[in-house]
């Protein structure tokens, strides 16, 4: 779960290990899992509600999703062995 060099993670830490659900602002279930940490890196900006141990917590994600890494390979073939 640790980020790689140059990568940013957006993690929400729960009070303890347990079953949780994450809902978006329209009430739609986004995630249903077990853990102590919720990786919200891939979530869109917005308000989310985390249901944990019978309580509901409001969380506002203000950072955008990270941009996918650009390919390290060139887009055009530089060397064509058939020529």
C-alpha positions as CSV (number, residue, x, y, z in Angstrom):
1,X,0.0,0.0,0.0
2,X,3.0,2.3,0.3
3,X,3.3,4.7,-2.6
4,X,6.2,4.4,-5.1
5,X,8.6,7.3,-5.6
6,X,6.7,10.3,-7.0
7,X,3.3,8.7,-6.3
8,X,0.7,10.1,-4.0
9,X,-1.8,8.0,-2.1
10,X,-5.0,9.3,-0.5
11,X,-5.6,7.0,2.5
12,X,-8.4,7.3,5.1
13,X,-7.5,5.6,8.4
14,X,-10.3,3.9,10.4
15,X,-10.2,3.5,14.2
16,X,-9.5,-0.2,14.0
17,X,-9.7,-3.2,11.7
18,X,-13.3,-3.9,10.6
19,X,-16.0,-4.1,8.0
20,X,-16.8,-0.8,6.3
21,X,-18.8,0.6,3.4
22,X,-18.1,3.7,1.4
23,X,-21.0,5.6,-0.2
24,X,-21.0,8.5,-2.6
25,X,-23.0,11.7,-2.1
26,X,-26.0,10.2,-3.9
27,X,-26.1,7.2,-1.6
28,X,-24.5,4.7,-4.1
29,X,-22.2,2.0,-2.7
30,X,-18.7,2.6,-3.9
31,X,-16.8,0.1,-1.8
32,X,-17.6,-2.7,0.7
33,X,-14.6,-4.2,2.3
34,X,-12.6,-5.2,5.5
35,X,-9.6,-3.3,6.7
36,X,-8.2,-0.5,8.7
37,X,-7.2,1.8,5.8
38,X,-9.3,2.9,2.8
39,X,-7.3,3.8,-0.3
40,X,-9.4,6.6,-1.9
41,X,-6.7,7.5,-4.4
42,X,-8.8,6.3,-7.4
43,X,-12.1,8.0,-6.2
44,X,-13.4,11.1,-7.9
45,X,-13.4,14.4,-6.0
46,X,-16.5,14.8,-3.8
47,X,-18.2,13.9,-0.6
48,X,-18.3,10.3,0.7
49,X,-19.8,8.6,3.7
50,X,-18.0,5.8,5.4
51,X,-20.1,3.4,7.5
52,X,-18.0,1.7,10.1
53,X,-19.0,0.0,13.4
54,X,-22.6,1.3,13.2
55,X,-21.5,4.9,12.7
56,X,-21.4,7.1,9.6
57,X,-18.5,9.5,9.0
58,X,-18.4,12.2,6.3
59,X,-15.3,12.5,4.2
60,X,-14.6,15.2,1.6
61,X,-12.1,14.2,-1.1
62,X,-10.6,17.4,-2.4
63,X,-7.8,16.0,-4.6
64,X,-8.3,14.8,-8.1
65,X,-7.5,11.2,-9.1
66,X,-3.8,11.0,-10.0
67,X,-3.0,11.0,-13.7
68,X,-2.0,7.6,-15.1
69,X,1.7,7.3,-15.6
70,X,2.9,8.0,-19.1
71,X,4.3,5.1,-20.9
72,X,8.0,4.8,-20.8
73,X,8.0,3.4,-24.3
74,X,8.0,5.8,-27.3
75,X,4.7,6.2,-29.2
76,X,6.4,5.6,-32.5
77,X,8.7,2.8,-33.5
78,X,12.2,4.3,-33.7
79,X,14.0,1.2,-35.0
80,X,12.3,-1.2,-37.4
81,X,14.4,-4.4,-37.8
82,X,12.6,-5.3,-41.0
83,X,14.2,-2.3,-42.9
